[in-house]
Amino acid sequence: MTTTNPFLLTLTLDSQAQSFFNELRRQHFPAERNFLDAHLMLFHNLPANESQVLTDIEEIATQTQSFTLLVSAIASIGNGVAYKTESPQLQAIHLKLQKQWQQWLIPQDKNKLWPHITIQNKVNPEMAKDLLAQLNIGFKPFDITAIGFDVWEYLGGPWKHQQHIKFI
């Protein structure tokens, strides 16, 4: 892969979860800003010219089996709504990669991971508050499955898929 644009790293979800969150995003994300499928972001800005980045991702994937995340709550993100997820295993993977990539990380990627899937953003706070209340009616935590990583090239708005790396 030859690009000078940064890479982004997301967690790949099982197809049922991906479809569920994509549909919510299609319904609630402003159409003119919705360039992407629903995603769980791990890193926002990785150097595409550092081969060690992909090597490290592939190595972790070969040591990781699919695992469960708890979708524990629906959260306000101010001008939108996201589904909060919890997984000690995901936190451990993220922390390991943070340590390995410390020299390349932007401040945002040095923070503790707050894993979530945004289904609405860039709306007025009242609209977000209304959706949060609506989605919370009858919400019960549920499990989804992480099955790998996806590497994306950032194109200044849209992303271009570069590689899918499955867990063992």
N, C-alpha and C positions, 0 to 999 in steps of 0.2 A: 504494500500500500504506500503510494507516494503522495503525500499531501502535507501542506504546512498548516492546514486548519487543525485546531485541536480535536481530540477525541473526547467523547462522553462515554461513560459506562453505565449501563442499566442492568437491572436484574430481569431475567426472562421469567415470566409467569406461565403457569399451565394455561392451556387454550381456553378452558371454561372461565377462569378468572380474567384473562385478557379480554375475552368477549364481553363479560359483564362490565368491566371498567371502561372499555371502548364505547359501549352503548351509553353509559352515563355521561361520558365526556362528549359524545356526539349530541346528546340532548341538552347539556348545560354549559358547555364551553362556547364562548362567542365564535360563531362559524368563521368570521373573517380572521380570527387569530388561531384557529385550530389546525395547525399544520401537522400535528403528531398524534400517534396513538397514545393511549394511556400508558404510563411507564412509572417505574420505581427507580429514581435516579440514585446512583452510587457516587459518581464523580462527574463534575461539570466541565473540567478542563484538564485534559491529560496531553502531554506532548506526543504528537503523532510520529515525530522523528526519533523517538527513543524506543528502540526495539525491545528493550527490557520490559516495557509496559505490557505488550502483548504476550511476551514470554511468561511474565508473572501471572497474568490472567489465565492463560492456558494451564499453567502449573496448578493453580488453585482449583480450577475446574476438574482436573484429573484426580484431585484428592477429595472432591466433594460429591456427595450423593444428593439427589433432590431432597429438599427439606421443606417443612411446613412453616408458614408465617401465620400469625393470628392477626386478622383484621379486627382491631380492638375497639375502634371508635371512629366517629366522623368528626372532623375538626375544622374550625374556621381558620382560614389563612388570610383574614382581613378582607381582601377583594375576591374571595373564592372559597372553595370547599375541597377538602381532601379526606381520603380514608387513611387513617393511621394504622400502621402495621407494627408488629412486634416479633422479634426473633433473636434470641441470644446468639444463634449460629451466624446470622447475618451481621450482627454487631461485631462478632469476632473476626469474620472475614474482612469486613471493612477496616477494622483497626489494624489488622495485619498488613493490608495493602497501604494504608496511610503511613505506617512505619517504613515500608519498603520504598515508597514514593515521596517521602517527606520533602526531598530537594526540589520536586517538580510541582508541588501542590499550591494552588491559589488559596488565599485565606478561607474562602467558603468551603473548600474541600478538606481543610485541616480541622474543621469543627466535628463534634460528635454527630454521627449519623442520626437523623430524624426520618426514619423510613415512612414514606407516605406516597399515595397515588392521587394526584390532583385531577379532579373531574370538572372543576370550574375555576377560572381565574380571570382577572382583568374585567370584573364587573363592579358595579357600585356596591358598597358595603351592605346596603339594605337588601338588595337582591341576593347576595351571598347569605345573609342572615336568614332570609326566608327559605332558601334551599336547604340550609343546615337544619332548620326546624322541621321541614318536610321529610328529609331523609332520616332524621332521628326518630320519627314515629315508627315504632315497632322494630327499630334496629336491634339486631342481636349479633354479637361477635361471631365471626366465622373464619374458617381456615382456607388458605390458598397455598399453592405449592410453587416453590422456586425450582426451575429446571435448568438454569444456566445463566450466561451473561450475553449481552449484546453490546457490541462496540459500534459507535456512530461517529461520523464526521460532522462537526458543527459547521453549518453553512450560513451563519448569521441570522438564523430564524429557523428555517427547516433543517432537518438532519438527513444525512445519507447513510443508510445502513452499510457497514463495512464487514462485520463478521458476527456470526452467532457461535458461541462456544458452549456446548452442552456439558452439564455435569455428568459424572459417570453413573 
